[in-house]
């Protein structure tokens, strides 16, 4: 019996499926507002998925962290304007994202787009997408990964691309730490396996799993200004895109963004499910 128990324990330690359970109420030991010197990577499906974290990203960049935003799709489908082609829309979405990041203080060369088609992410070759993400994780060595929340204990529902992005990010984080997965990146490209130490998961409507709230009071204006650039996705550009919105249209856009920012204990905040530990237990 003792031998069997020892063998069982050895197998759990030896194989990648092993992981310690997530603590129920994890929170950063150092408040997010005091983070400095970290590399931050956000993985989203579309240009604007980072908008839910704009205040936090602006704050982190201002406090001496290096922030990178990786978008999986070009956003080349999501419009009701019949005059726009997919190519035109992809170009518009890229320029809007770069303008938003500029307002957040994030350099344009810290924006990465993998070029997949909007709306079809879950139909792409999953292995190829994960390999692509793993490569960037191994290049950047992020200390913290921001991503759509794949769910804690249960499967969280997201619309198609967000759902796919949530699981792809989690799967890539797990694969990146194993040197024998996508080994060519290590033997041929000079990269090294990397385990991401911490995660900040976000959602757009369901906040029940949040355990960390970041005070963005000093960065509300940057979030508002950044969000107002997504003209093709909201307000006046959704059905009839105009690259030169009127002053009133921009004012309305900013008011809309401001209205989406939540308040907690009298402070403007952004909320996350913080997790630290092995990627295997992201959802446990």
C-alpha positions in Angstrom: 0.0 0.0 0.0 2.8 2.4 0.9 4.6 1.6 -2.3 1.5 2.2 -4.3 1.0 5.6 -2.6 4.6 6.6 -3.3 4.3 5.6 -6.9 1.1 7.6 -7.3 2.7 10.7 -5.7 5.7 10.3 -8.0 3.5 10.1 -11.1 1.6 13.3 -10.1 4.9 15.1 -9.8 6.3 13.8 -13.0 3.5 14.6 -15.4 2.4 18.0 -16.7 -1.2 17.4 -15.5 -0.2 17.9 -11.9 -1.1 21.1 -10.1 -1.9 22.5 -6.7 -5.5 23.8 -6.2 -6.1 27.5 -6.5 -6.6 29.3 -3.2 -10.2 30.6 -3.0 -9.4 34.2 -2.3 -6.1 34.9 -4.0 -5.0 38.6 -4.1 -1.7 40.2 -5.1 0.7 40.4 -2.2 1.8 43.8 -3.6 -1.2 46.0 -4.7 -1.5 46.4 -8.5 -1.3 50.1 -8.0 2.3 49.6 -6.7 3.6 47.2 -9.3 6.7 48.4 -11.1 9.4 46.8 -13.3 7.1 44.1 -14.5 6.4 42.9 -18.1 2.7 42.8 -18.8 1.1 40.9 -21.7 -2.6 41.2 -22.6 -4.0 38.7 -25.0 -7.4 39.5 -26.5 -9.4 38.5 -29.6 -10.0 42.0 -31.0 -8.8 45.5 -31.0 -10.7 47.0 -28.1 -10.7 43.8 -25.9 -8.0 45.7 -23.9 -10.5 48.5 -23.3 -11.8 46.8 -20.1 -8.3 47.2 -18.7 -7.3 50.6 -20.1 -7.1 52.4 -16.8 -5.0 49.6 -15.3 -2.7 49.4 -18.3 -2.2 53.1 -18.4 -1.3 53.1 -14.7 1.1 50.1 -15.1 2.9 51.8 -18.0 3.2 55.0 -16.1 4.7 53.2 -13.1 7.6 51.8 -15.0 6.2 48.5 -16.3 6.4 47.3 -19.9 3.0 46.7 -21.3 2.3 44.6 -24.5 -1.1 44.1 -26.1 -1.5 41.1 -28.4 -4.7 40.8 -30.5 -5.5 37.5 -32.2 -7.8 38.8 -35.0 -7.7 41.8 -37.3 -11.3 42.8 -36.5 -12.1 42.6 -40.2 -15.8 41.6 -39.9 -17.6 43.5 -37.1 -19.4 46.3 -38.9 -22.9 47.1 -40.2 -21.5 49.5 -42.8 -22.1 47.9 -46.2 -19.5 50.1 -47.8 -16.5 48.7 -45.9 -14.5 45.8 -47.2 -12.7 43.4 -44.8 -9.3 44.9 -45.8 -10.5 48.4 -45.1 -12.0 47.5 -41.8 -8.8 45.7 -40.7 -6.8 48.8 -41.5 -9.3 51.0 -39.6 -9.2 48.7 -36.5 -5.4 48.7 -36.4 -5.3 52.5 -36.5 -7.9 52.9 -33.8 -6.0 50.5 -31.6 -2.7 52.2 -32.1 -4.4 55.6 -31.3 -5.9 54.2 -28.2 -2.6 52.7 -27.0 -0.8 56.0 -27.7 -3.3 57.8 -25.3 -2.4 55.1 -22.7 1.3 55.8 -23.1 1.9 52.4 -24.6 4.4 52.4 -27.5 3.1 51.3 -30.9 5.7 48.6 -31.3 4.3 47.0 -28.2 1.1 46.1 -30.2 1.1 42.6 -31.7 -1.6 41.4 -34.1 -1.5 37.7 -35.2 -3.8 38.4 -38.2 -6.6 35.8 -37.8 -10.0 36.5 -39.2 -12.6 38.1 -37.0 -15.5 35.8 -36.0 -13.7 32.6 -36.9 -11.1 32.2 -34.2 -12.5 29.0 -32.8 -12.3 27.4 -36.2 -8.6 28.1 -36.7 -5.9 25.3 -36.3 -5.8 25.3 -32.5 -2.3 23.9 -32.4 -0.9 26.6 -34.7 -2.6 29.4 -32.7 -1.3 28.1 -29.4 2.2 27.7 -30.9 2.1 31.3 -32.1 1.1 32.5 -28.6 3.7 30.3 -26.9 6.4 31.9 -29.1 5.4 35.4 -27.9 5.2 34.3 -24.3 8.7 32.8 -24.5 10.0 36.0 -26.2 8.5 38.5 -23.8 8.7 36.5 -20.5 5.6 38.2 -19.1 5.3 38.5 -15.3 1.5 39.0 -15.6 -0.9 37.8 -18.3 -4.2 39.7 -18.8 -6.8 37.7 -20.6 -10.5 36.9 -20.9 -11.5 34.8 -17.9 -11.9 31.1 -19.1 -14.0 30.4 -16.0 -13.4 29.3 -12.4 -14.7 25.8 -11.7 -17.3 26.1 -14.5 -17.1 27.0 -18.2 -17.8 30.7 -18.6 -19.8 31.7 -21.6 -18.4 34.3 -23.9 -19.3 35.2 -27.5 -17.3 33.1 -30.0 -14.0 34.9 -30.4 -13.8 35.9 -26.7 -14.5 32.3 -25.6 -11.8 31.0 -28.0 -9.3 33.7 -26.9 -9.9 32.8 -23.2 -9.0 29.2 -23.7 -6.2 29.8 -26.2 -4.5 32.1 -23.8 -4.8 29.6 -20.9 -3.6 26.7 -23.1 -0.6 28.8 -24.4 0.4 29.8 -20.8 0.5 26.1 -19.9 2.4 25.0 -23.0 5.0 27.7 -22.7 6.4 26.3 -19.5 7.2 22.9 -20.9 10.4 22.8 -22.8 9.5 19.7 -24.7 6.3 21.3 -26.1 7.1 23.3 -29.3 10.7 22.3 -28.7 11.9 23.8 -32.0 11.4 27.3 -30.5 14.0 26.3 -28.0 16.4 24.3 -30.1 16.2 26.4 -33.2 15.1 29.9 -32.2 17.0 30.3 -29.0 13.9 30.8 -26.8 13.5 29.4 -23.3 10.5 27.8 -21.6 8.6 30.3 -19.5 6.1 30.0 -16.7 3.9 33.0 -16.2 3.8 33.8 -12.5 0.5 35.7 -12.3 -2.8 36.3 -14.1 -5.4 39.1 -14.3 -8.6 37.7 -15.8 -11.3 40.2 -17.0 -15.0 40.1 -18.1 -17.4 42.5 -19.7 -20.6 41.8 -17.7 -20.2 38.9 -15.2 -18.1 40.1 -12.2 -18.9 37.4 -9.6 -15.4 35.9 -9.6 -13.5 39.1 -9.2 -11.2 39.3 -6.2 -9.0 42.3 -7.1 -10.2 45.9 -7.8 -7.7 48.4 -9.2 -8.2 52.1 -8.3 -7.9 53.9 -11.7 -9.0 57.2 -10.4 -5.9 59.0 -11.7 -6.2 57.4 -15.1 -9.9 57.8 -16.0 -9.2 60.6 -18.5 -6.7 58.3 -20.3 -9.2 55.5 -20.4 -11.9 57.8 -21.7 -9.7 59.3 -24.4 -8.4 55.9 -25.5 -11.9 54.4 -25.7 -13.1 57.3 -27.8 -10.9 56.1 -30.7 -13.0 53.0 -31.4 -15.3 54.9 -33.8 -15.9 51.9 -36.1 -17.1 49.7 -33.3 -19.4 52.0 -31.4 -21.7 54.9 -31.9 -21.5 56.8 -35.2 -19.2 54.5 -37.1 -21.1 51.2 -36.5 -23.5 51.6 -39.5 -22.0 54.5 -41.3 -18.2 54.8 -40.8 -16.7 58.3 -41.0 -13.0 58.7 -40.3 -13.7 62.3 -39.2 -16.4 62.3 -36.5 -17.9 65.6 -35.4 -17.0 67.2 -32.2 -20.4 66.2 -30.7 -19.9 62.5 -31.8 -16.5 62.4 -30.1 -18.1 64.0 -27.0 -20.8 61.3 -27.1 -18.2 58.6 -27.4 -16.3 59.8 -24.4 -19.5 60.0 -22.4 -20.3 56.4 -23.3 -16.8 55.2 -22.2 -17.1 57.2 -18.9 -20.5 55.6 -18.3 -18.9 52.1 -18.5 -16.4 52.7 -15.7 -17.5 51.2 -12.5 -17.3 52.7 -9.0 -16.5 50.8 -5.8 -16.2 52.5 -2.4 -16.3 55.9 -4.0 -13.4 55.1 -6.4 -13.3 54.5 -10.1 -12.1 50.9 -10.5 -11.4 48.0 -12.9 -12.0 44.5 -11.6 -10.2 41.2 -12.2 -9.9 37.7 -11.0 -6.3 37.5 -9.9 -4.6 34.1 -9.9 -1.0 33.0 -9.2 0.4 29.5 -9.6 0.6 26.7 -12.1 -1.4 27.3 -15.3 -3.1 23.9 -14.7 -5.2 25.4 -11.9 -6.3 28.6 -13.6 -9.9 27.4 -13.5 -9.9 25.5 -10.2 
